[in-house]
């Protein structure tokens, strides 16, 4: 298990059901953080590290600002609409002052030959070995990441973002970019009172990032064997 310190000055994570106003999720979705980690190590295949588990704690709840900016209105697969009507200025919610810890646990990854943990460590130690396109961003290409660094401990106080079935915050943990049938969600609670975290998170703090397609195939194969 490794611990990452991540800082992003601003970013926007448009809610799936937002329409005229591009409302943002109140925290970076785990699916987006996972995508940023894949970009960090130069991985283009999203399911490569399916099964990795992530845990999160924030310095504070990010502030939300509303700005006028250009944004994309249509999902992938409707290129004709996107090229003519997709990019237009409108009001967009933006998260500001995003600072959090992210724990990465690769013990349950489907491929143990080379884990996301080990690749992150190598990419931070030897960035010249990583081949990828563009700068590192959290979500949109202009939401640049200020800092990603490995830490062993922190004396600051942090607020846990904990998976909870009755939590007031719902975030996507896997996004289906073509349609929505395989999009997966998780509810979370945010600790109002911060605490010093000088230990590894307990299991209930982690969110597994699992490719639903692979998971459904494994269930199908299991059913075939049982029959």
C-alpha positions as CSV (number, residue, x, y, z in Angstrom):
1,X,0.0,0.0,0.0
2,X,1.2,3.5,-0.8
3,X,0.0,7.0,0.2
4,X,-0.2,9.9,-2.3
5,X,-0.5,13.6,-1.6
6,X,-2.4,15.3,-4.4
7,X,-3.1,19.0,-5.0
8,X,-5.2,20.5,-7.8
9,X,-6.0,24.3,-7.8
10,X,-9.3,23.8,-9.6
11,X,-11.2,21.2,-11.5
12,X,-14.8,20.5,-12.7
13,X,-16.5,17.2,-12.5
14,X,-19.9,17.6,-14.2
15,X,-22.7,15.6,-12.6
16,X,-24.1,13.0,-14.9
17,X,-27.6,14.4,-14.7
18,X,-26.7,18.1,-15.0
19,X,-28.3,20.0,-17.8
20,X,-28.3,23.8,-18.4
21,X,-26.0,24.4,-15.5
22,X,-23.0,22.1,-15.4
23,X,-23.1,21.3,-11.7
24,X,-20.0,19.7,-10.3
25,X,-19.7,16.8,-7.9
26,X,-18.6,18.1,-4.5
27,X,-15.4,15.9,-4.6
28,X,-13.4,14.3,-7.4
29,X,-15.1,11.1,-8.3
30,X,-13.0,7.9,-7.6
31,X,-13.4,7.0,-11.2
32,X,-11.7,10.3,-12.2
33,X,-8.9,9.9,-9.6
34,X,-8.3,6.3,-11.0
35,X,-8.1,7.8,-14.5
36,X,-5.6,10.4,-13.4
37,X,-3.4,7.6,-11.8
38,X,-3.5,5.7,-15.1
39,X,-2.4,8.8,-16.9
40,X,0.4,9.3,-14.4
41,X,1.9,5.9,-15.3
42,X,1.1,6.2,-19.0
43,X,-1.6,3.5,-19.1
44,X,-4.2,3.8,-21.9
45,X,-6.2,0.6,-21.1
46,X,-8.7,1.5,-18.4
47,X,-9.3,-2.1,-17.1
48,X,-5.5,-2.8,-16.8
49,X,-5.6,-2.4,-13.0
50,X,-9.1,-3.5,-12.3
51,X,-9.5,-4.5,-8.7
52,X,-7.3,-1.8,-7.2
53,X,-8.7,-0.2,-4.0
54,X,-8.5,3.5,-3.3
55,X,-9.2,5.5,0.0
56,X,-9.5,9.2,0.4
57,X,-9.1,11.9,3.0
58,X,-9.3,15.7,2.4
59,X,-7.7,18.7,3.9
60,X,-11.1,20.4,3.8
61,X,-14.2,20.3,1.6
62,X,-13.4,22.0,-1.7
63,X,-15.1,25.3,-2.4
64,X,-17.4,25.7,-5.4
65,X,-17.2,28.6,-7.8
66,X,-19.5,29.3,-10.8
67,X,-17.8,30.5,-14.0
68,X,-18.6,31.1,-17.6
69,X,-16.6,28.8,-19.8
70,X,-16.8,26.6,-22.8
71,X,-17.8,23.0,-22.2
72,X,-18.9,19.9,-24.2
73,X,-22.6,19.1,-24.2
74,X,-22.7,15.7,-25.8
75,X,-21.1,12.3,-24.9
76,X,-18.9,10.3,-27.2
77,X,-20.6,8.6,-30.1
78,X,-22.6,11.7,-31.4
79,X,-19.8,13.4,-33.3
80,X,-22.2,15.2,-35.7
81,X,-24.0,16.9,-32.9
82,X,-20.8,17.6,-31.0
83,X,-19.1,19.3,-33.9
84,X,-22.0,21.6,-34.6
85,X,-23.7,22.2,-31.2
86,X,-21.5,20.6,-28.6
87,X,-19.0,23.3,-27.6
88,X,-20.6,26.5,-26.4
89,X,-20.1,28.8,-23.4
90,X,-22.3,28.4,-20.4
91,X,-22.2,28.5,-16.6
92,X,-20.0,25.8,-15.1
93,X,-19.4,24.9,-11.4
94,X,-15.7,24.5,-10.5
95,X,-14.2,23.0,-7.4
96,X,-11.4,25.1,-5.9
97,X,-8.5,24.3,-3.6
98,X,-8.5,20.5,-3.9
99,X,-6.1,18.8,-1.6
100,X,-6.3,15.2,-0.5
101,X,-4.5,12.0,0.4
102,X,-5.1,8.9,-1.7
103,X,-4.2,5.4,-0.5
104,X,-3.6,2.9,-3.3
105,X,-3.9,-0.8,-2.4
106,X,-3.1,-3.3,-5.2
107,X,-3.5,-6.5,-3.2
108,X,-6.7,-7.4,-5.0
109,X,-5.8,-6.4,-8.6
110,X,-6.6,-8.9,-11.3
111,X,-3.0,-8.7,-12.7
112,X,-0.3,-9.1,-10.0
113,X,2.6,-9.2,-12.4
114,X,2.9,-5.4,-12.5
115,X,0.5,-3.5,-10.1
116,X,-0.6,0.1,-10.1
117,X,1.2,0.6,-6.9
118,X,4.6,-0.4,-8.3
119,X,4.0,1.6,-11.5
120,X,3.1,4.8,-9.5
121,X,6.3,4.4,-7.5
122,X,8.4,4.0,-10.6
123,X,6.8,6.8,-12.5
124,X,7.4,9.3,-9.6
125,X,11.0,8.1,-9.2
126,X,11.8,7.9,-12.9
127,X,9.4,10.2,-14.7
128,X,11.5,10.1,-17.9
129,X,10.5,6.4,-18.4
130,X,6.8,7.3,-18.7
131,X,5.3,7.8,-22.1
132,X,2.0,9.6,-22.3
133,X,0.2,12.5,-24.0
134,X,-0.2,15.9,-22.5
135,X,0.1,17.2,-18.9
136,X,-1.3,15.4,-15.9
137,X,-4.8,16.5,-15.2
138,X,-7.7,15.5,-12.9
139,X,-10.5,15.2,-15.3
140,X,-10.5,17.8,-18.1
141,X,-7.3,18.6,-19.9
142,X,-7.1,22.1,-18.5
143,X,-7.5,20.9,-14.9
144,X,-3.8,20.5,-14.3
145,X,-2.5,18.7,-11.2
146,X,-0.1,20.8,-9.1
147,X,1.4,18.0,-7.1
148,X,1.5,14.2,-6.8
149,X,4.0,12.9,-4.3
150,X,4.5,9.8,-2.1
151,X,4.4,10.4,1.6
152,X,5.1,8.1,4.6
153,X,3.1,10.1,7.2
154,X,1.4,13.4,7.7
155,X,1.0,15.6,10.8
156,X,-1.9,17.6,9.3
157,X,-5.5,16.9,10.1
158,X,-7.7,15.3,7.4
159,X,-11.4,14.6,6.8
160,X,-12.2,11.1,5.8
161,X,-14.4,10.5,2.7
162,X,-15.9,7.1,3.7
163,X,-18.0,4.7,1.6
164,X,-21.5,4.5,3.3
165,X,-24.7,3.1,1.9
166,X,-26.7,5.9,3.6
167,X,-24.2,8.6,2.8
168,X,-25.3,12.0,1.6
169,X,-22.8,12.1,-1.3
170,X,-23.0,10.0,-4.4
171,X,-20.0,9.6,-6.7
172,X,-19.3,7.5,-9.8
173,X,-16.6,4.8,-9.3
174,X,-16.7,3.6,-12.9
175,X,-18.1,5.6,-15.8
176,X,-19.4,4.1,-19.0
177,X,-18.5,6.7,-21.7
178,X,-20.6,5.0,-24.4
179,X,-24.1,5.0,-22.9
180,X,-24.5,4.5,-19.2
181,X,-25.4,0.8,-18.6
182,X,-22.0,0.0,-17.0
183,X,-21.7,3.2,-14.9
184,X,-21.3,2.3,-11.2
185,X,-21.9,4.5,-8.2
186,X,-21.0,4.6,-4.5
187,X,-22.4,6.7,-1.7
188,X,-20.1,8.4,0.8
189,X,-20.1,10.3,4.0
190,X,-17.7,13.2,4.7
191,X,-16.3,13.6,8.2
192,X,-17.0,17.1,9.5
193,X,-14.3,16.8,12.2
194,X,-10.8,16.3,10.9
195,X,-8.2,14.0,12.6
196,X,-4.5,13.2,12.3
197,X,-4.1,10.1,10.2
198,X,-0.9,8.3,11.2
199,X,-1.9,4.8,10.2
200,X,-3.1,2.8,7.2
201,X,-6.8,3.1,6.5
202,X,-9.1,0.3,7.7
203,X,-10.8,-1.9,5.0
204,X,-14.1,0.0,5.3
205,X,-12.4,3.2,4.0
206,X,-11.5,1.7,0.6
207,X,-13.4,1.8,-2.7
208,X,-12.6,-1.1,-5.1
209,X,-12.3,0.1,-8.7
210,X,-13.7,-2.8,-10.8
211,X,-14.4,-3.0,-14.5
212,X,-18.1,-4.1,-14.6
213,X,-17.7,-5.8,-18.0
214,X,-14.9,-8.1,-16.6
215,X,-16.9,-8.6,-13.4
216,X,-20.0,-9.6,-15.4
217,X,-18.0,-12.0,-17.6
218,X,-16.5,-13.7,-14.5
219,X,-20.0,-14.2,-13.1
220,X,-21.2,-15.6,-16.4
221,X,-18.2,-18.0,-16.5
222,X,-18.9,-19.0,-12.9
223,X,-22.5,-19.7,-13.8
224,X,-21.5,-21.8,-16.8
225,X,-19.3,-23.9,-14.5
226,X,-22.0,-24.4,-12.0
227,X,-24.4,-25.5,-14.7
